[in-house]
């Protein structure tokens, strides 16, 4: 006989708890195919619950260095921010075209942390995100190995979020 013990309520009938309908759905978006699928799932969830979708586009700008390269880095930061704003606007337009209330938020910083902080600030009831983002799609074997070893963004968000997380593949 194994040393495993059953929980005390093992013989009780299965109970499905009441869960609140999400009113605010946060969707991190980076333009990847998985993020596009997450956006599609957020449409389903929003339409069935009359919820608002908040599209968050987070980017981690490179560090500014003094001297050589500082001007280039500052230009790169500005370009990243403009691209993030454009991506957020495009995503919101897609949602609104499907009669979903939506707005976009652009956040700088560590991406997983930015998603979690935005979810808290916006009082999100649900986070819907792709399992792998654009870094995985464009990166090589080394990028995939790093994500495997340190955990990707989706894993970090799912592990630390205080609301339900739907991870889309």
Buried (B, 14 or more C-beta within 10 A) or exposed (E): EEEEEEEEEEEEEEEEEEEEEBBBBBBBBBBBBBBBBBBBBBBEBBEEBEBBBBBBBBBBBEEEEEEEEEEEBEEBBEEBBEBBEBBBBBBBEBBEEEEBBBBBBBBBEBBBBBBBBBBEEBEBBBBBBBBBBBBBBEBEEEBBEEBEEEBBBBBBBBEEBEBEBBBBE
